[in-house]
Amino acid sequence: MNLIIDIGNTQIKTAIFKNIELLEKKSFSKKDLFPILKKISKKYNIEHTILSSVGKLNQEEISTLQELFDPLVLNDKTKLPFINNYATPETLGVDRIALVAAAVNAFPNENVLIIDAGSCITFDFVNNNKEYDGGAISPGIEMRYKAIHAFTVNLPKLTISDEIPKTGNSTKNAIHLGVENGTIQEIEGVIEQYKAKYSKLTIVLTGGDTIFLAKNIKSTIFANPNFLLEGLNSILIYNKDE
C-alpha cells in the first residue's frame, strides 16, 4: 500500500493507493494529523510513503513522520517522470510538481494544461515531449473575496455563490459577478492562449473549486479533484521502481 501525505496551505490530505487504485482519502486540519496517521498505520500495511508539504512542519513533526513511515520527501531534488525546465526549481511548489507528474502519467505524449483552483489558481503546461517550462499563479476565488473586503472600507466579506448573478444590480451581486465571472473569464482566456499555440491540447481542472468552475467553464476539460494525489502516487511509484 502507498500512503500519500499532502500538507497544503489550509488543509492536510491523506490518501491510500493500492498500486494506482485510490482506496481512501481524507481531508482534515493539522491538529488531527498524527491521530489519523496512527489509525492508518494500524488499518493498512503501508509499504511506501510520500510527503508533499507547502505548509509548515516543525522538526519534531518531521521526526515523528520519519519514525512512523520514513517517507520520500518531495522536493526539487526528487527524481521526476518529466523534464523540469523551470528556471528556479528550488522555488517550484511541490503541489505543481505533483500536478505535472499526474499529467504525464495520465496523458502521455500529449500537450496538457493543468489548472489547479485552490488558495491560488495555478496554470501549468507540459508538452508532448514531457517538458515542463512553467506556468502562472493567480489569486484564488476565496482570496479575491477576502482582498475586496480587506482593502476597502465598506465592501462586505462574501463567499462563493451557488450561481453567478446575471447582473450586478446590488453591491453583493456586483462583487459576486466581479470575482466569479472575472475568474472564469481569466481561465477561459488562458485556455484560448494555449489553444492558439497548440492545436491539440488536453485541459485538466482540479483543486477545491473544481465543481463550481467545471459547470461554468465552456471549454472541454477533464475535471479531476484527485489529480494532485494521483500525481504524488505516480512520483512515489516512479522512485520506487528506479
C-alpha positions as CSV (number, residue, x, y, z in Angstrom):
1,M,0.0,0.0,0.0
2,N,1.1,3.6,-0.7
3,L,0.4,6.4,1.7
4,I,0.2,9.9,0.3
5,I,0.5,12.9,2.7
6,D,-0.2,16.3,1.2
7,I,0.2,19.2,3.6
8,G,-1.4,22.3,2.0
9,N,-1.9,25.9,2.9
10,T,-5.2,25.3,4.7
11,Q,-5.8,21.6,4.9
12,I,-4.0,18.3,5.1
13,K,-5.0,15.4,2.8
14,T,-4.0,11.7,3.0
15,A,-4.7,9.0,0.5
16,I,-4.2,5.3,0.4
17,F,-3.4,3.7,-3.0
18,K,-3.1,0.0,-3.9
19,N,-0.8,0.5,-6.9
20,I,-2.8,3.1,-8.9
21,E,-6.2,2.4,-7.3
22,L,-7.3,5.0,-4.8
23,L,-8.8,3.2,-1.8
24,E,-9.3,6.0,0.7
25,K,-8.8,9.7,1.1
26,K,-9.3,12.2,3.9
27,S,-9.1,16.0,4.4
28,F,-8.5,17.5,7.9
29,S,-6.8,20.2,9.9
30,K,-3.2,20.0,11.1
31,K,-4.2,19.1,14.7
32,D,-5.6,15.8,13.5
33,L,-2.5,14.8,11.5
34,F,-0.9,12.3,13.9
35,P,-4.1,10.7,15.3
36,I,-5.2,10.0,11.8
37,L,-1.8,8.7,10.7
38,K,-1.7,6.3,13.6
39,K,-5.1,4.9,12.7
40,I,-3.9,4.5,9.1
41,S,-0.8,2.6,10.2
42,K,-3.0,0.2,12.2
43,K,-5.5,-0.3,9.4
44,Y,-3.2,-0.7,6.4
45,N,0.1,-2.3,5.7
46,I,1.9,0.8,4.4
47,E,4.9,-0.1,2.3
48,H,5.8,3.3,0.8
49,T,5.0,6.9,1.7
50,I,5.5,10.2,0.1
51,L,5.3,13.6,1.8
52,S,4.4,16.8,0.0
53,S,4.3,19.9,2.0
54,V,3.7,23.6,1.1
55,G,2.6,24.2,4.7
56,K,5.0,24.3,7.7
57,L,6.1,21.3,9.7
58,N,8.4,21.7,12.7
59,Q,11.4,19.5,13.2
60,E,9.6,17.4,15.9
61,E,6.7,16.7,13.5
62,I,9.1,15.8,10.7
63,S,11.0,13.4,13.0
64,T,7.7,11.7,14.1
65,L,6.7,11.3,10.5
66,Q,10.1,9.7,9.7
67,E,9.7,7.3,12.6
68,L,6.2,6.3,11.5
69,F,6.7,5.9,7.8
70,D,10.1,7.0,6.6
71,P,8.5,9.0,3.7
72,L,10.0,10.1,0.4
73,V,10.0,13.9,0.9
74,L,9.1,15.6,-2.4
75,N,11.5,18.5,-3.3
76,D,13.4,19.8,-6.3
77,K,16.0,17.0,-6.0
78,T,13.4,14.2,-6.3
79,K,13.6,12.1,-9.5
80,L,10.7,13.1,-11.7
81,P,9.0,11.5,-14.7
82,F,9.3,14.7,-16.8
83,I,12.0,17.2,-17.8
84,N,11.8,20.2,-15.5
85,N,12.9,23.4,-17.3
86,Y,11.7,25.7,-14.6
87,A,14.4,28.5,-14.1
88,T,14.3,28.3,-10.3
89,P,13.4,24.7,-9.5
90,E,14.1,25.2,-5.8
91,T,11.2,27.6,-5.6
92,L,8.7,25.5,-7.6
93,G,5.8,24.4,-5.4
94,V,5.7,20.7,-4.7
95,D,2.0,20.8,-5.5
96,R,2.7,22.0,-9.0
97,I,5.4,19.3,-9.4
98,A,2.8,16.6,-8.5
99,L,0.3,18.0,-10.9
100,V,2.7,17.9,-13.8
101,A,3.7,14.3,-12.9
102,A,0.0,13.4,-12.9
103,A,-0.4,14.9,-16.3
104,V,2.4,13.0,-18.0
105,N,1.2,9.8,-16.3
106,A,-2.5,10.2,-17.3
107,F,-1.9,11.8,-20.7
108,P,1.5,10.6,-22.0
109,N,2.8,12.3,-25.2
110,E,0.1,15.0,-25.0
111,N,0.2,18.7,-24.5
112,V,-1.5,19.3,-21.2
113,L,-2.6,22.4,-19.4
114,I,-3.3,21.8,-15.7
115,I,-5.5,24.3,-13.9
116,D,-5.5,24.0,-10.1
117,A,-8.2,26.1,-8.5
118,G,-7.3,26.3,-4.8
119,S,-6.0,29.0,-2.5
120,C,-4.3,30.3,-5.6
121,I,-5.1,29.4,-9.2
122,T,-2.1,27.8,-10.9
123,F,-1.7,27.2,-14.6
124,D,1.0,24.6,-15.6
125,F,1.8,23.3,-19.0
126,V,3.7,20.2,-20.0
127,N,4.3,19.5,-23.7
128,N,4.0,16.2,-25.6
129,N,7.8,15.6,-25.1
130,K,7.2,15.7,-21.3
131,E,9.0,19.0,-21.0
132,Y,7.7,21.4,-18.3
133,D,8.6,25.1,-18.7
134,G,6.3,26.6,-16.1
135,G,3.0,28.5,-16.0
136,A,1.3,31.2,-14.0
137,I,0.0,31.9,-10.5
138,S,-3.1,33.9,-9.8
139,P,-5.3,34.7,-6.7
140,G,-7.9,32.0,-6.0
141,I,-11.6,32.8,-5.7
142,E,-11.6,32.9,-1.8
143,M,-8.5,35.1,-1.8
144,R,-10.2,37.6,-4.2
145,Y,-13.3,37.8,-1.9
146,K,-11.0,38.4,1.1
147,A,-8.9,41.0,-0.7
148,I,-12.0,43.1,-1.7
149,H,-13.1,43.2,1.9
150,A,-9.6,43.7,3.4
151,F,-8.5,46.5,1.2
152,T,-11.7,48.6,1.2
153,V,-13.7,50.4,3.9
154,N,-17.3,49.5,3.1
155,L,-17.3,46.4,0.9
156,P,-18.5,43.2,2.7
157,K,-16.7,39.9,3.0
158,L,-18.5,37.3,0.9
159,T,-18.0,33.7,-0.1
160,I,-18.6,31.9,-3.4
161,S,-22.2,31.9,-4.5
162,D,-24.0,28.9,-6.0
163,E,-25.0,30.7,-9.1
164,I,-23.2,33.7,-10.8
165,P,-25.6,36.7,-10.9
166,K,-26.6,37.8,-14.4
167,T,-26.3,41.5,-13.4
168,G,-24.5,43.4,-10.7
169,N,-27.7,45.1,-9.5
170,S,-26.6,45.2,-5.9
171,T,-23.3,45.6,-4.1
172,K,-23.3,41.9,-3.2
173,N,-24.2,40.8,-6.7
174,A,-21.6,43.2,-8.2
175,I,-18.9,41.6,-6.0
176,H,-20.0,38.0,-6.9
177,L,-20.2,38.9,-10.6
178,G,-16.8,40.6,-10.5
179,V,-15.0,37.8,-8.6
180,E,-16.7,34.7,-10.1
181,N,-17.1,35.9,-13.7
182,G,-13.7,37.6,-13.7
183,T,-12.1,34.3,-12.6
184,I,-13.9,32.3,-15.3
185,Q,-13.0,34.8,-18.0
186,E,-9.4,34.7,-16.8
187,I,-9.3,30.9,-17.1
188,E,-11.1,30.9,-20.4
189,G,-8.6,33.5,-21.7
190,V,-5.6,31.5,-20.6
191,I,-7.0,28.4,-22.3
192,E,-7.5,30.3,-25.5
193,Q,-3.9,31.5,-25.4
194,Y,-2.7,27.9,-25.2
195,K,-5.1,26.7,-27.8
196,A,-3.8,29.3,-30.2
197,K,-0.3,27.8,-29.9
198,Y,-1.2,24.1,-29.6
199,S,-3.9,22.7,-31.9
200,K,-4.1,19.6,-29.7
201,L,-4.4,20.5,-26.1
202,T,-5.7,18.5,-23.1
203,I,-7.1,20.6,-20.2
204,V,-7.3,19.3,-16.6
205,L,-9.1,21.2,-13.9
206,T,-8.5,20.3,-10.3
207,G,-8.5,21.8,-6.8
208,G,-11.0,22.9,-4.2
209,D,-13.2,25.0,-6.6
210,T,-13.3,22.3,-9.3
211,I,-17.1,21.6,-9.1
212,F,-18.1,25.3,-9.3
213,L,-15.7,26.1,-12.1
214,A,-16.4,23.0,-14.1
215,K,-20.0,23.8,-14.5
216,N,-19.2,27.4,-15.7
217,I,-16.3,26.9,-18.0
218,K,-17.3,26.4,-21.6
219,S,-14.0,24.8,-22.8
220,T,-13.8,21.0,-22.8
221,I,-12.0,19.9,-19.7
222,F,-11.2,16.9,-17.6
223,A,-12.3,17.7,-14.0
224,N,-10.5,15.6,-11.5
225,P,-10.3,16.7,-7.8
226,N,-7.9,13.8,-7.0
227,F,-5.3,14.8,-9.7
228,L,-2.7,16.0,-7.2
229,L,-3.0,12.9,-5.1
230,E,-2.6,10.7,-8.2
231,G,0.4,12.7,-9.2
232,L,2.1,12.2,-5.8
233,N,1.4,8.5,-6.1
234,S,2.9,8.4,-9.6
235,I,6.1,10.1,-8.3
236,L,6.2,7.6,-5.4
237,I,5.9,4.6,-7.9
238,Y,8.4,6.2,-10.2
239,N,11.0,6.5,-7.5
240,K,10.2,3.1,-6.0
241,D,10.8,1.4,-9.4
242,E,14.1,3.3,-10.1
